Amino acid sequence: MMTHDWTRTLAWTPWDGFERLQRDARRLLAARAGETQPPVRVHASASKLELFVELPGRDPADIDATLSGRTLVVRGKAVEGDAPTTVAERREFGLPAFERSFELPWNVASDGMQATFAHGILRIELARVAEERPRRIAIGS
Amino acid sequence: MNTTQATNHETTTERALPLRRPRTNLYETSDGYRVECALPGVGEQDVDVRLEGNLLSLSAQSRVAEPEGTSGLALVRAEFEPARFETSFRLGEDVDPASVRASLKHGLLRIDVRRRASVEQKIPIQQG
């Protein structure tokens, strides 16, 4: 029997168990969705885009980012963990195969792609092809 | 995130960060415990693990390079944000504090704690 406490010590009310069950169910469902559709954070301008993807526990060798036309696809294969032989366990996450695709608002320059991976976060920087960038038109007097 | 590469970026360390409970896997084995926590954006210098008695506590902070305001980039989608991570677990009473081992790789923290070896003592039965 596991002896760990998973919740903080709080004053007990009759609704504690029910509310905790609801909270845990919501969190676990969201976490499972996040494993196959990892969350992203995107910064963009008219000529540049930076995309961050949360992928903790993944090796960069198992991640693939592909740009085809204006479609960016980030995918990764399932990773088998080396979970020990247990007498009891509680799992809140795994590393299944995942894939997300993004439609970009403009074409990317051939030398305008860069991807780095640090501490479980993939960062992709994309630059717009120069011919498409908005150009300011000087207005003569 | 490597801040030395992100010279035109500011890190989030100085700003107040929202608190987030990390997703965790806990395994109890025949000779101890293993805890795995997902800590995206957290480097070795930004995580603190403590074992006090049988209470295992973890606090950490993610560093995600954010574009500067002058870069012209605007945040257009935010499905996660830089955060402080905190959680704690009460393990069995028989944990061995000297056995704690922790490692962090690609934003995944792994902590292994062994149980103290139980001392078996044979009780002699005297003849009445």
Interface residues (C-beta under 8 A of the other chain):
Chain A: M2 T3 H4 D5 W6 A31 P39 V40 R41 V42 H43 A44 S45 A46 K48 L49 E50 F52 E54 L55 P56 G57 R58 D59 P60 G81 A83 P84 T85 T86 V87 A88 E89 R90 R91 E92 F93 T116 F117 A118 H119 G120 I121 R123
Chain B: M1 N2 Q5 R23 T24 N25 L26 Y27 E28 T29 S30 R34 E36 A38 L39 P40 G41 V42 G43 N54 S62 R63 V64 A65 E66 P67 S71 G72 L73 A74 L75 V76 R77 A78 E79 F80 E81 F89 R90 L91 G92 E93 H106 G107 L108
